[in-house]
């Protein structure tokens, strides 16, 4: 067993594999099955473990779910420029290895939505290395100006971010992470313990101020990524926990302004992590969006 990981996370680790990317170790969960391949892109500050409940509910579908560099069970170098563009590079690489030549249906949550936006932009450029058959975006602050970051995120993004990272504690994490779940589907003791063990694996809590730079990247690349939402010709669907205090309903409104014709599933009683709060409902919505894209 890997030191510091809960038994449940250790089981997830053993179900996956370690692969290389740009000279670093990356954890990857993959499963062969019916296509299109589901590419599951996680959020901040968590990892592919978020998808463990959903992957059991989507039948025999092929799945590829990496931990982005700096997250979860992947390597967490201390001196590294972490970017969402790099996340898209990783997504292309793992699809090339695990599902070459197959169509891909991307599902993004939180920062994973922006990774998906970059893949959509590359497809528009004619530069994507795989067929992007469809996209489903869950609760992500793709229009950063409309979002309401948590206190922890604001502190990490500020000039004292490195100090905040060094002083991070499980108690503060549980408070901040628990605040973005809905009242009817609260963060459980087990989930909090699992997620903290993943964040602190290999000292990951110490690089949170580096990971949070995705907010600035979203601002810098807004024209490209918003243009992808607006102009990508493939089937794009949205699904939102409407009690999300971060990627608020105002963010959803801003995204819908970019893509008025996109079908939307609104879950009035769910928060920022709908796939953890009610995986059965989210898997049903995913399968419906997938079928509509075929």
C-alpha positions in Angstrom: 0.0 0.0 0.0 1.2 3.5 -0.8 1.9 5.5 2.4 -0.7 8.2 3.2 -3.4 7.0 0.8 -6.7 5.7 2.2 -7.7 2.1 1.4 -10.3 3.3 -1.0 -7.8 5.4 -2.9 -5.3 2.6 -2.9 -7.9 0.4 -4.6 -8.4 3.1 -7.3 -4.6 3.4 -7.7 -4.3 -0.4 -8.3 -7.1 -0.3 -10.9 -5.1 2.2 -12.9 -1.6 2.4 -14.3 1.4 4.6 -14.4 2.5 6.1 -17.7 4.9 8.7 -18.8 4.3 12.2 -20.2 6.9 14.8 -21.0 9.4 13.2 -18.7 7.0 12.9 -15.8 4.9 10.1 -14.2 1.2 10.2 -14.8 -1.6 8.1 -13.3 -4.2 6.9 -15.8 -7.4 4.9 -15.4 -8.5 3.3 -18.7 -10.9 0.6 -19.7 -11.6 -0.9 -23.1 -15.2 -1.1 -24.2 -17.9 0.3 -26.6 -17.2 3.6 -28.3 -17.0 6.5 -28.5 -14.3 6.5 -25.8 -15.2 8.7 -22.8 -12.4 11.1 -22.0 -13.0 12.2 -18.4 -11.3 15.5 -17.5 -11.3 16.3 -13.7 -11.3 19.6 -11.8 -9.2 21.5 -9.3 -7.9 20.5 -6.7 -9.0 16.8 -7.3 -8.3 14.1 -9.9 -9.7 11.2 -11.8 -10.8 9.6 -8.5 -13.8 11.9 -8.9 -15.1 9.7 -11.7 -14.9 6.4 -10.0 -18.7 6.2 -9.2 -19.7 7.4 -12.7 -17.5 4.8 -14.5 -19.4 2.0 -12.9 -22.7 3.4 -14.1 -22.0 3.9 -17.8 -22.2 0.2 -18.8 -19.5 -1.2 -21.1 -18.3 2.2 -22.4 -14.6 2.7 -23.1 -13.1 5.1 -20.6 -9.8 7.1 -20.4 -9.4 9.2 -17.2 -5.9 10.7 -16.5 -4.7 12.6 -13.4 -3.4 15.9 -14.8 0.2 16.6 -13.9 0.3 18.0 -10.4 -2.9 16.3 -9.3 -3.9 13.1 -7.6 -1.6 10.2 -8.2 0.4 11.9 -10.9 3.9 13.4 -10.4 3.9 16.9 -8.7 7.2 18.7 -9.6 7.9 21.7 -7.4 9.4 23.8 -10.2 6.9 23.5 -13.1 4.7 25.7 -15.2 1.3 24.0 -14.8 -1.1 24.9 -17.6 -4.4 23.8 -19.0 -2.8 23.7 -22.4 -0.5 21.1 -21.0 -3.6 19.2 -19.8 -4.9 19.2 -23.4 -1.5 17.9 -24.5 -1.8 15.1 -22.0 -5.3 14.3 -23.1 -4.1 13.9 -26.7 -1.2 11.7 -25.7 -3.3 9.3 -23.6 -5.9 9.0 -26.3 -3.1 8.3 -28.8 -1.8 5.5 -26.6 -5.0 4.0 -25.2 -7.7 4.6 -27.9 -5.9 5.3 -31.2 -8.2 5.9 -34.2 -11.4 5.9 -32.2 -13.9 8.8 -31.8 -13.8 10.5 -28.4 -16.6 12.0 -26.3 -15.0 14.5 -23.8 -16.6 15.1 -20.4 -15.1 18.1 -18.5 -15.6 19.3 -14.9 -14.2 22.5 -13.4 -10.8 23.1 -15.0 -11.5 20.0 -17.1 -14.0 22.2 -19.0 -11.2 24.5 -20.1 -9.0 21.6 -21.1 -12.0 20.5 -23.3 -12.3 24.0 -24.7 -8.7 23.8 -25.8 -9.3 20.5 -27.5 -12.3 22.1 -29.2 -10.1 25.0 -30.3 -7.5 22.6 -31.7 -10.3 20.8 -33.6 -11.4 24.1 -35.1 -7.7 24.7 -36.1 -7.6 21.3 -37.8 -4.8 20.4 -35.4 -6.5 17.8 -33.1 -5.0 14.3 -33.3 -8.3 12.5 -32.7 -12.0 12.7 -33.7 -13.9 14.7 -31.1 -17.4 13.3 -31.4 -19.0 15.3 -28.7 -18.5 17.3 -25.5 -20.3 17.5 -22.2 -19.3 20.3 -19.8 -20.2 20.1 -16.1 -19.9 23.1 -13.6 -16.8 24.9 -14.7 -15.9 28.6 -14.6 -15.2 28.9 -18.3 -16.1 32.5 -18.1 -13.8 33.4 -15.2 -15.1 36.9 -14.7 -18.5 35.5 -13.8 -17.2 33.0 -11.2 -17.0 33.3 -7.4 -13.8 31.7 -6.2 -13.6 30.3 -2.7 -11.7 32.0 0.0 -9.0 29.4 -0.4 -8.7 30.0 -4.1 -8.5 33.7 -3.6 -5.7 33.3 -1.0 -3.7 30.9 -3.2 -4.0 33.3 -6.2 -2.8 36.3 -4.2 0.8 37.4 -3.4 0.8 35.2 -0.2 -0.1 32.1 -2.2 3.2 30.2 -1.6 2.8 30.8 2.2 -0.9 29.7 2.1 0.2 26.5 0.3 2.9 25.8 2.9 0.4 26.4 5.8 -2.5 24.4 4.2 -4.2 22.0 6.6 -6.8 19.2 6.4 -9.2 21.2 8.6 -9.1 24.2 6.2 -9.4 22.0 3.2 -12.5 20.2 4.6 -14.1 23.5 5.4 -13.5 24.9 1.9 -14.2 21.7 0.0 -17.3 21.0 2.0 -18.7 24.4 1.3 -19.1 23.7 -2.5 -21.4 20.7 -2.0 -25.1 21.0 -1.8 -27.0 20.8 1.5 -28.9 17.7 0.4 -25.7 15.9 -0.8 -23.0 17.0 1.7 -19.3 16.1 1.7 -18.9 12.8 3.5 -16.2 12.0 6.0 -14.9 9.2 3.7 -14.8 11.5 0.7 -13.0 14.2 2.6 -10.4 11.8 3.8 -9.9 10.3 0.4 -9.5 13.6 -1.4 -7.1 15.0 1.2 -5.0 11.9 0.9 -4.8 12.5 -2.8 -4.0 16.2 -2.5 -1.2 15.5 0.0 0.2 12.6 -1.9 3.8 13.4 -2.8 3.4 16.8 -1.1 0.8 18.1 -3.5 -0.7 20.6 -1.1 2.6 22.5 -1.4 2.1 23.4 -5.1 -1.5 24.6 -4.9 -0.3 28.2 -5.6 1.2 26.9 -8.8 -1.9 25.0 -9.9 -4.2 28.0 -9.2 -2.6 29.9 -12.1 -5.3 28.3 -14.3 -7.4 31.3 -13.4 -5.0 33.7 -15.1 -4.7 31.3 -18.0 -8.4 31.3 -18.5 -8.3 35.1 -18.7 -5.4 35.2 -21.1 -7.0 32.6 -23.4 -10.6 33.8 -23.1 -10.9 34.8 -26.8 -9.6 31.4 -28.0 -11.6 29.3 -25.6 -14.8 31.3 -25.7 -14.5 31.2 -29.5 -14.3 27.4 -29.3 -17.5 27.3 -27.2 -19.2 29.6 -29.7 -18.0 28.1 -33.0 -17.0 24.5 -32.5 -19.4 22.6 -34.9 -19.8 19.4 -32.9 -22.5 18.5 -30.4 -21.9 20.4 -27.2 -24.0 19.9 -24.1 -24.0 21.5 -20.6 -25.0 20.1 -17.3 -25.1 22.2 -14.1 -25.5 21.8 -10.4 -27.4 25.0 -9.7 -26.4 25.3 -6.1 -22.8 25.7 -7.0 -21.3 28.7 -5.1 -18.2 28.9 -7.4 -19.3 28.1 -11.0 -22.6 29.8 -10.2 -25.7 30.0 -12.3 -24.3 33.3 -13.5 -21.4 31.4 -15.1 -23.9 29.1 -16.8 -25.8 32.2 -18.2 -22.5 33.5 -19.5 -21.6 30.2 -21.2 -25.1 30.0 -22.7 -24.7 33.5 -24.1 -21.8 32.1 -26.0 -23.7 29.0 -27.2 -27.5 29.7 -27.0 -28.4 26.5 -28.8 -26.5 24.1 -26.5 -28.9 21.7 -24.6 -28.6 22.2 -20.9 -29.4 19.9 -17.9 -30.1 21.9 -14.8 -30.0 20.1 -11.4 -31.6 22.4 -8.9 -30.5 20.5 -5.8 -26.8 19.8 -6.7 -23.6 21.8 -6.1 -20.2 22.0 -7.7 -19.5 18.2 -7.8 -22.7 16.8 -9.3 -20.9 13.5 -10.3 -19.9 12.9 -6.7 -23.2 14.1 -5.2 -25.6 12.1 -7.5 -23.6 9.9 -9.9 -26.7 8.0 -11.1 -28.3 11.2 -12.3 -25.1 12.5 -13.9 -24.4 9.2 -15.6 -27.9 9.2 -17.0 -27.4 12.7 -18.3 -24.0 11.7 -19.8 -25.5 8.7 -21.6 -28.3 10.9 -23.0 -25.8 13.5 -24.3 -23.7 10.8 -25.7 -26.6 9.2 -27.5 -27.7 12.5 -28.9 -24.2 13.0 -30.4 -24.2 9.7 -32.4 
